[in-house]
Amino acid sequence: MSINPFVNFIYRDRLYFSIDIVGGGTSPKLYGLWSLGRSKETGQYSLTIERGATTGDTETSILAAAAIGDIYTTVHTANGTITTTNTATAFADIYAGTNYLETQVHNEGDSSVTKKLYGVTVMFEPLIASASVTLKYRVDAAINNESTGWTTIFTTGTDNKISHSAINIESSGANLGEFKELQLRIESTGGAIITGYKFKAEVISKDLYD
């Protein structure tokens, strides 16, 4: 793990900093701008990677960063130039790359308890013609295993749509399944702006006593 001591600032009650996490074997490799702060809903602290160093997750380090509103500007080592989410005049080109949000790991308060995932919803500003949103997830051991990857739940791109919900894997109709720990990844392209997400899950057993 490599920490850049020159990238650290507080914005909207969260601490932002640059870390490169390079694991061995099947461990994830993560390069980007991270944030640490307390959840307004639960009061618990959460650690989140806010922006990858590049849209392709290439192995580069963030050397400087700043935030204004919902726009994050970064300088990274890929080519020594400034990258930002707002560099073009056409709205669809502002988010021309694949932007993503990886949520914190959800365990509903207890990682020893098995839950059933019944449904997921992603909310966004009205989609324009070129925009699309993809939701993926991974559970349990897959969260810490880069080679396992993510499973796609859905992709949507309907004009003027403001949310999309799913109760199964839409490409196959398979159930979303069970989990002890759950992580979601929301990807947006072509001007899609994510505003929130939620999911419904229910405890089905307490393995400690099974």
BELUR-V792635 format. One record per backbone hydrogen bond with DSSP energy under -0.5 kcal/mol. NH is the residue of the N-H (numbers start at 0). CO is the residue of the C=O. E is the energy in kcal/mol with one decimal. If there is no record, write none. Layout:
nh->(NH	NH)
co->(CO	CO)
e->(E	E)
This chain:
nh->(1	3	4	6	7	8	10	13	14	15	15	16	17	17	18	18	19	20	20	21	22	22	26	29	29	31	32	33	33	34	35	36	38	42	45	47	49	49	50	52	56	59	62	62	63	65	67	70	72	73	74	75	76	78	79	82	84	92	93	93	94	95	98	98	100	101	102	102	105	105	109	112	113	114	115	116	117	117	118	119	120	121	122	123	124	126	130	131	132	133	134	135	136	137	139	141	142	143	144	145	145	147	148	150	152	153	155	159	160	163	165	168	169	169	171	172	175	178	181	182	184	185	186	186	187	188	189	190	191	193	194	195	197	199	201	203	204	206	206	208	209)
co->(19	17	2	3	5	15	13	10	35	8	13	33	3	6	16	31	1	18	29	19	20	27	23	20	27	18	50	16	31	47	14	45	43	38	36	34	32	47	32	30	53	57	60	74	74	72	70	67	65	82	63	80	60	75	75	73	71	89	89	90	90	92	96	187	185	48	100	183	103	181	106	109	204	178	201	176	115	199	199	165	197	163	195	161	192	160	127	188	155	186	153	184	150	182	180	138	139	140	141	25	143	144	144	136	134	134	132	126	157	121	119	173	152	167	168	168	166	114	105	137	135	100	133	184	98	131	94	94	188	191	122	122	120	118	115	113	113	111	204	205	206)
e->(-2.6	-2.2	-0.8	-1.4	-0.7	-1.7	-2.6	-1.2	-2.9	-3.5	-0.5	-2.0	-0.6	-1.1	-0.5	-1.4	-2.8	-0.6	-3.2	-0.6	-0.6	-0.9	-2.0	-2.4	-0.5	-1.3	-2.7	-3.2	-0.6	-2.7	-2.1	-1.7	-3.6	-1.7	-2.7	-2.5	-2.1	-0.8	-1.6	-2.4	-1.5	-2.0	-0.5	-3.4	-1.3	-2.1	-2.5	-2.3	-2.6	-2.6	-2.5	-0.9	-1.4	-0.5	-1.0	-2.8	-0.6	-1.0	-0.8	-1.1	-0.6	-1.4	-0.9	-2.3	-2.3	-0.5	-0.6	-2.7	-0.5	-3.6	-1.9	-1.1	-1.4	-2.9	-2.8	-2.6	-0.7	-2.6	-1.3	-2.2	-2.8	-2.3	-3.0	-2.6	-2.3	-1.7	-1.7	-1.7	-2.7	-2.7	-2.4	-2.7	-2.1	-1.9	-2.0	-1.8	-1.8	-1.2	-1.3	-3.4	-0.5	-1.4	-0.9	-2.5	-3.1	-1.4	-2.7	-3.8	-1.7	-2.0	-2.3	-3.1	-2.2	-0.9	-1.2	-3.8	-0.6	-2.4	-2.7	-2.1	-2.5	-2.7	-3.1	-0.5	-2.7	-2.1	-0.8	-0.7	-1.1	-0.5	-2.5	-1.5	-2.2	-2.6	-1.8	-2.6	-1.4	-0.8	-0.6	-2.2	-0.6)
